[in-house]
Amino acid sequence: VPKIVHCKSHNLKLFDLPASFFSLFFPSLCAACSRNLRRGEQVICTHCRFTLPMTDHFTSHDNPMERLFAGKSRITHAAALYRFEKGSRVQQMVHGLKYGERKDVGILAGEIIGERMSRTGRFGRIDVVVPVPLHASRLRKRGYNQAECISEGICRATGWRHQPDGLRRIRNSETQTNKQRFERFTNIDGIFEASEVNAFTGCSILLVDDVITTGSTLIGCADVLLASDDVQVSVVAMAAAVH
C-alpha cells in the first residue's frame, strides 16, 4: 500500500510510491529466461547467473576453441564464456544483445569475462582490447556494435586499454548465419583492415566477438592484426558453438 506523506509547506498529501510498485507495471526481465528480476538482480536473474552453461576455456589449455583455430591462424589463446545451443537461454541473451538493444547483456558478459581472465591469468599480458567491427551501414542500422559492448565490459573489469576503432570492416559482406563452413571463410576474405598502419606493433591484443561458430570472422580480423611486427593475438567471445 502506498505510504501517504504530508507536505507541511503546501498542506498537500503526496503518494510515496516504492520502486516495487512501478515494477508491477514495468517489470525488468531476465535477459536469459524472461522471468521478472527481483530487487538487487541486474540483467540476468540469480538462477541463470549460476546455471548458464559456462565453459572451462579460461582455465584449460588446448581447449576446443584453441583447437578450432589451430593451423588456421597464429592465435595464442582463445576462450568463450558460454556454450551456445539453439533454443537455449544463451541464444536468447545473444539475440537480445544483437537485435533487442540489450547492450547491458554484452557489458555484463564482458565484465564476467574480464574477471575470469584476471583471476586465472592464463592469457598473460594484454595491452589493448579490440572488438570485431561492423560495417558502417550495419552500424547505422543497429545503432551500436554488439562486440564493442562486450569489449567495453572487459575493460571496465580489468582497466585494459579499449580501442573500439582499431579495426574497420571495409566491405559489407552478407550475413554469416545461413552459410556453410567453406562459404563463411570465403565470405570474409579481405573485408577487414587496421585503422592505422602498424598501430599495434609490439602489442598483445585481445580480439572480441559475440558468438563463434567456424571462427572465420575472427581469423580474418586476427590476420590483419598479425601483419604488424611483434604482435600476439588472443580471442574471446560471449558464446561459442564449439564445446
C-alpha positions in Angstrom: 0.0 0.0 0.0 1.5 3.4 -0.9 2.5 5.5 2.0 0.9 8.9 2.4 3.4 11.7 3.1 2.2 15.1 4.3 3.8 18.2 2.8 3.6 20.8 5.5 4.5 23.8 3.4 1.6 23.3 1.0 -0.7 21.2 3.1 -0.7 18.5 0.4 -0.8 14.7 0.6 1.7 13.0 -1.7 2.0 9.4 -2.5 5.4 8.0 -1.8 5.4 5.1 -4.2 8.1 2.4 -3.7 10.1 1.1 -6.7 8.3 -2.3 -6.3 5.0 -0.6 -7.2 6.4 0.6 -10.6 7.9 -2.9 -11.2 4.3 -4.3 -11.3 3.7 -2.3 -14.5 7.2 -2.0 -15.9 9.0 -5.2 -14.8 12.6 -5.8 -15.6 13.0 -9.2 -17.2 15.9 -11.6 -17.1 17.7 -11.5 -20.4 18.2 -15.3 -20.4 14.9 -16.7 -19.1 12.5 -13.7 -19.2 11.4 -14.0 -15.6 10.9 -10.9 -13.6 14.1 -9.7 -11.9 14.0 -9.4 -8.2 15.4 -6.5 -6.2 19.1 -6.4 -6.5 19.3 -8.5 -9.6 20.6 -6.9 -12.8 20.4 -8.1 -16.5 20.1 -11.8 -15.6 18.5 -13.5 -12.6 20.5 -15.2 -9.8 19.3 -18.6 -11.0 20.6 -18.0 -14.6 23.8 -16.4 -13.3 24.7 -19.7 -11.6 23.2 -22.2 -14.1 24.0 -20.9 -17.5 26.4 -23.3 -19.3 29.8 -21.8 -18.8 32.9 -23.3 -20.4 36.2 -24.2 -18.8 38.1 -22.4 -21.5 39.7 -19.7 -19.2 41.5 -22.4 -17.2 42.0 -25.1 -19.8 44.9 -25.2 -22.3 44.2 -26.7 -25.7 40.5 -26.3 -25.2 38.0 -26.7 -28.1 38.2 -23.0 -29.0 42.0 -23.1 -29.3 41.8 -26.3 -31.4 39.3 -24.6 -33.7 42.0 -22.0 -34.7 45.0 -24.4 -34.7 46.7 -24.4 -38.1 44.4 -21.6 -39.4 45.8 -18.6 -37.7 48.5 -17.7 -35.1 46.1 -17.1 -32.3 47.8 -17.5 -29.0 44.8 -18.2 -26.6 41.1 -18.5 -27.2 38.1 -18.8 -24.9 34.3 -18.4 -24.9 32.3 -17.7 -21.7 29.1 -19.7 -22.5 28.3 -22.8 -24.6 25.9 -21.8 -27.4 23.0 -24.1 -28.4 19.9 -23.3 -30.5 16.8 -22.6 -28.4 18.8 -22.1 -25.2 18.9 -19.3 -22.7 22.3 -18.3 -24.1 20.8 -17.9 -27.5 18.1 -15.6 -26.0 20.8 -13.5 -24.4 22.7 -13.2 -27.7 19.5 -12.4 -29.6 18.7 -9.6 -27.1 22.2 -8.2 -27.4 22.2 -8.2 -31.3 18.7 -7.4 -32.1 16.9 -6.2 -29.0 19.1 -3.2 -28.0 20.2 -5.1 -24.8 23.7 -3.6 -24.7 23.7 -4.3 -21.0 23.9 -8.0 -21.8 27.1 -7.6 -23.6 28.6 -5.3 -21.0 27.8 -7.8 -18.2 29.2 -10.7 -20.2 32.3 -8.7 -20.8 32.7 -7.9 -17.1 32.4 -11.6 -16.3 35.0 -12.4 -18.9 37.4 -9.8 -17.6 37.0 -11.0 -14.1 37.7 -14.6 -15.1 40.7 -13.6 -17.2 42.2 -11.5 -14.3 41.6 -14.3 -11.9 43.2 -17.1 -13.9 45.9 -15.1 -15.6 46.2 -17.7 -18.4 46.1 -15.2 -21.2 49.1 -13.3 -19.8 49.7 -9.6 -20.6 47.0 -7.8 -22.6 47.9 -4.3 -24.0 44.8 -3.5 -25.9 41.2 -4.8 -26.4 39.7 -4.6 -29.9 36.2 -5.7 -30.9 35.3 -7.2 -34.3 33.9 -4.3 -36.2 30.6 -3.8 -38.0 30.3 -2.3 -41.4 29.3 1.4 -41.3 25.9 0.7 -42.9 25.1 -2.1 -40.5 26.3 0.0 -37.5 23.9 2.9 -38.6 21.0 0.5 -38.8 21.6 -1.3 -35.5 22.9 1.8 -33.7 25.8 0.0 -31.8 28.3 -2.8 -32.2 27.4 -5.7 -30.0 31.1 -6.9 -29.9 32.1 -3.4 -28.6 29.6 -3.8 -25.7 31.4 -6.9 -24.6 34.9 -5.4 -25.1 33.7 -2.4 -23.0 32.7 -4.7 -20.2 36.1 -6.4 -20.3 37.9 -3.1 -20.0 35.7 -2.0 -17.2 36.6 -5.1 -15.2 40.3 -5.1 -16.0 41.4 -1.5 -16.7 42.9 -2.6 -20.1 43.1 -0.1 -22.9 40.0 -0.2 -25.1 40.4 0.6 -28.8 36.9 0.1 -30.4 38.0 1.6 -33.7 41.2 -0.5 -34.0 39.8 -2.4 -37.0 37.5 -1.4 -39.9 35.2 -3.5 -42.0 35.7 -2.1 -45.5 33.2 -4.3 -47.3 29.7 -5.2 -46.1 29.7 -9.0 -46.5 26.5 -11.0 -46.4 25.4 -12.3 -43.0 27.2 -15.5 -41.9 24.2 -17.0 -40.3 23.0 -19.4 -43.0 26.3 -20.0 -44.8 28.1 -23.3 -44.9 31.6 -23.6 -43.4 33.6 -23.0 -46.6 31.3 -20.1 -47.6 31.9 -18.4 -44.3 35.7 -18.4 -44.9 35.5 -17.1 -48.5 32.8 -14.5 -47.4 35.2 -12.7 -45.1 38.3 -12.6 -47.3 39.8 -9.2 -47.5 37.0 -7.3 -45.7 38.9 -6.0 -42.7 41.7 -3.5 -42.3 43.6 -1.8 -39.4 42.5 1.8 -38.8 46.2 2.8 -38.7 49.2 1.0 -40.3 51.4 -0.6 -37.6 49.2 0.8 -34.8 49.6 -2.4 -32.9 53.3 -3.1 -33.3 54.7 -4.8 -30.2 51.2 -5.3 -28.6 49.5 -8.2 -27.1 45.9 -7.9 -28.4 42.6 -9.3 -27.2 40.2 -9.6 -30.0 36.5 -9.8 -29.0 33.4 -11.1 -30.7 29.9 -12.1 -29.6 29.4 -15.6 -31.0 31.9 -18.0 -32.6 30.9 -20.9 -34.9 33.5 -21.6 -37.5 35.8 -18.8 -36.3 36.2 -17.4 -39.8 35.4 -13.8 -38.9 37.9 -13.8 -36.1 40.6 -15.4 -38.3 40.0 -12.6 -40.8 40.5 -9.9 -38.1 43.4 -11.7 -36.5 45.3 -12.0 -39.8 45.1 -8.2 -40.3 46.4 -7.6 -36.7 49.2 -10.1 -37.1 50.5 -8.3 -40.1 52.1 -5.8 -37.6 55.5 -6.6 -36.2 55.9 -8.4 -32.9 52.2 -8.9 -32.3 50.3 -11.6 -30.3 46.5 -12.0 -30.7 44.2 -13.9 -28.4 40.4 -14.1 -28.8 37.4 -14.2 -26.5 33.7 -14.4 -27.1 30.5 -14.3 -25.2 29.5 -17.7 -26.5 30.7 -20.4 -28.9 29.0 -23.3 -30.7 32.1 -25.4 -30.0 32.2 -27.1 -26.6 
